[in-house]
Every structure is written in structure tokens, then in C-alpha cells.
């Protein structure tokens, strides 16, 4: 996926997901296991009686000029900082505000 973003000179929006039990502990029942298919994993998640899902959108990354491994590491670092409780901008190369065509957080749709 990162190679396509680099070739298209696209903006990459790192997104962190955290699944929690109602009391705030990690919900390990939704863990993606290496042998699971995406469909099996999604079905297991939606079948759970309650799971809180927390989403974090890290600052956008500039794909142009990076290798796919570098871009993947930048995205992983940004997500780790945000999910780890650091709400300030992640310490990774990001797109200058003047170049951004979209708001800081991507729009969400319930559709």
C-alpha cells in the first residue's frame, strides 16, 4: 500500500485503533491473528456484545521522497506516539499546513 502512495505522491493518514472492554482494559478477543482472514476477524469483532473502539488520526505524512519502509516506519512511529497518550504532533516528517488540501483530521462518515 505504501508503494502506491509514494508513486501517486499521495498524502498518508496514519490511523491508530484501540479496542477496549467497557471497564477500559484491552479487548484481546478482537485481536487479528496471523492465520485469520480479514472477514473472519471483522465477523468476530461485530459479534462481540460490547467493545469500545478508539480511533486516532495522526498528522498526515508526505509520501513523496520516502521508501515504503521509511514511510511505514514513520506511520508506525506516529501511531505509537498518539496511541501512547502523546497528543502533540508526532515527531515525524509531515505535510506543511500550507500544502494541506484537507482539514487536519480526515472527515468521518457514518454512511
C-alpha positions in Angstrom: 0.0 0.0 0.0 2.8 2.5 0.8 4.4 2.0 -2.6 1.2 3.1 -4.3 1.0 6.2 -2.1 4.7 7.0 -2.9 4.1 6.6 -6.7 1.0 8.7 -6.6 2.7 11.4 -4.3 -0.3 10.9 -2.0 -0.9 12.1 1.5 -0.9 9.2 4.0 -3.1 9.5 7.1 -1.8 7.1 9.8 -4.7 5.8 11.9 -4.4 4.1 15.2 -7.1 1.7 16.5 -7.6 0.5 20.1 -10.3 -1.9 21.2 -11.3 -1.7 24.9 -13.6 -3.6 27.2 -16.2 -1.4 28.8 -14.1 -1.1 32.0 -11.2 0.2 30.0 -8.9 -2.8 29.6 -7.6 -4.1 26.3 -10.2 -6.3 24.5 -7.9 -9.1 23.4 -10.9 -11.0 21.9 -10.7 -8.8 18.8 -7.0 -9.4 18.1 -6.2 -10.1 14.5 -4.4 -13.4 14.4 -2.0 -14.1 11.6 -4.0 -17.0 10.1 -7.3 -15.2 10.3 -8.9 -13.8 7.2 -10.0 -10.2 7.2 -13.6 -11.3 7.0 -13.2 -13.8 10.0 -11.6 -11.1 12.1 -14.3 -8.5 11.2 -17.1 -11.0 12.0 -15.6 -11.8 15.3 -15.4 -8.1 16.2 -19.1 -7.3 15.2 -20.3 -10.4 17.0 -19.0 -9.2 20.4 -21.6 -7.8 22.8 -19.7 -4.6 23.6 -16.3 -3.3 22.5 -15.2 0.3 22.6 -13.2 1.3 19.6 -10.9 4.3 19.9 -9.5 5.9 16.7 -6.6 8.3 16.5 -5.8 10.2 13.3 -2.1 11.2 13.3 -0.9 14.1 11.3 -0.7 13.4 7.5 2.6 12.2 6.1 4.2 13.2 2.8 4.8 10.0 0.8 6.9 11.6 -1.9 10.7 11.1 -1.4 10.4 8.2 1.1 10.9 4.5 0.5 8.0 2.2 1.5 9.9 1.0 4.5 10.7 4.6 5.7 7.0 5.6 5.2 5.8 2.5 7.1 8.2 3.3 9.9 7.0 7.0 10.0 3.4 5.9 10.1 4.1 3.3 12.9 6.0 5.9 14.9 3.2 8.5 14.6 0.6 5.9 15.6 2.7 4.7 18.6 3.1 8.3 19.8 -0.6 9.1 19.5 -2.0 5.9 20.9 0.6 6.0 23.7 -1.1 9.2 25.0 1.1 11.8 23.3 -1.5 14.1 21.7 1.1 16.6 20.4 2.1 16.3 16.8 4.2 13.2 16.2 7.9 13.7 15.7 7.9 12.5 12.0 8.0 14.5 8.7 4.6 15.8 8.0 3.0 17.9 5.2 3.3 21.6 5.8 -0.1 23.2 6.7 0.1 25.5 3.7 0.1 22.4 1.4 -2.8 20.6 3.0 -5.9 20.5 0.9 -7.9 18.8 3.7 -8.6 19.6 7.3 -6.2 18.3 10.0 -8.5 15.3 10.7 -10.0 13.4 7.7 -13.8 13.6 7.5 -15.7 10.7 9.0 -18.9 9.4 7.6 -21.5 7.1 9.2 -22.9 6.3 5.8 
